[in-house]
Amino acid sequence: MQSIKNTPKKACLISLGCKVNKYEIDCMANMLKQAGYEITLEHEPADIYIVNTCAVTNEGEKKSRQYISKLSSLNPNAKIVVCGCASENNVEQFLKPNVVSIIGNEGKQHILELLENSRFKKYDFDVAYNHEVANPIKSKTRAYIKIQDGCNNFCSYCLIPYVRGRSRSRNFDDVIKEATELAKTHNELVITGIDLSSYKIDGVPSLGKVVYALKDLPCRVRIGSLEVNVITEEFMEWLAKTPNFCPQFHLSLQSGSNGVLKRMNRHYTTTEYLSKIELIKKYFPDANITTDVIVGFCGETEDEFEETCETCRKAQFGNIHIFPYSKRAGTRAYVWDCPDGKVAKDRVNRLVEIKKELANNYYSSMTNKTFKVLIEEKEDEYYVGYTENYIKVYINDVVQVDKIYDIMLLGPHKAGMLAKLINKGE
């Protein structure tokens, strides 16, 4: 590894896509900071640019390419390192004059070496999962910790198993050690992974054990996106015994039609999915259950779309992330016929209206209830933060960013709820 010479250089690090990418870019930022670089996560002139790209959709991959061009214009003499899913999928699309290295998803622990030693070849996936990056730079309010990578699900629409490799779980002791350090400087910790639900210890599903092991940390603990299979009585009991656990569950649905789910290679039915929501509510009645839905998947009929709408209404989601289906070369579904683009767009718009209705219903059900809110920023005349169950809160009292306060929710407001301060909190 080469040392930094002369005056410190400025490094700008950009993360596109998921929370795992955000964690990895923060870890690389910390490595550069420790080596003497000035760090920025904003889009501004710098000597070094590192871009962790996304390939979950065609649009994500296109945006990744656009960022490379945009950053090149900020400083044509800068060095650019490209990593992440889009470069894992296709190295050639990022071959630009000032791109000095392209590495895919592995090898990010070698970021300092890559700035001096060009590499335009992907690293092989480490099946044993020697965790490649750790110890992220301090963020504004919440920290992310990656405990798992890769995916074995092979949904028919998804590239992720091909660009992230098979599921690998991080060593339990290493997870606890890093979490303990992060809790010293953050009020909230978010556990992330590509397929977080598949986290195992010695081959045994153990995500609940990880959460419970963090119960004494002086910070809130939140979990990332989950799959249906992880929601069991045992898992919920682990969470219920964890006093600092934040009861927000992002439970991936993708479609509310059994026919579409089968074509997607999703291994559950809508009945099974809704039973998992009932189980969550049994343990956490105020839980905020959110989801992802893909609209316009291959062969989706009007009746199947209506089934999705009905499933969403039954689930009573607090929020729905809605995506029009994006064909990805290399997936099984790539060659299948899809609904007309105009039809898909109309269905997206109709589901958006249901999303708004359900969000308003959930917010209304939380009115006059008390929670703790972590203040994150000032937005116009309000201070804005998030409750344990991830309701966006607007307060016009005078508070401090990165502090936790007790509040009462007053009713739906903007993209969340208006609240009043009960006391000055922690």
Secondary structure, DSSP 4 states (H G I P E B T S, - for coil): -PPP-SSPPEEEEEE-SSHHHHHHHHHHHHHHHHTT-EEE-SS---SEEEEEE--SSHHHHHHHHHHHHHHHHH-TT-EEEEEEHHHHH-SGGG--TTEEEE-TTS-GGGHHHHTTS-EESPPPP-TT-------PPP-SSEEEEEEEE------TT--HHHHH-S-EE--HHHHHHHHHHHTTT-SEEEEEETTGGG-EETTEE-HHHHHHHTTTSSSEEEE--B-GGG--HHHHHHHHT-TTB--EEEB--B-S-HHHHHHHT----HHHHHHHHHHHHHH-TT-EEEEEEEES-TT--HHHHHHHHHHHHHHT-SEEEEEE----TTSGGGGS----HHHHHHHHHHHHHHHHHHHHHHHHHTTT-EEEEEEEEEETTEEEEEETT--EEEE-S---TT-EEEEEEEEEETTEEEEEE-S---
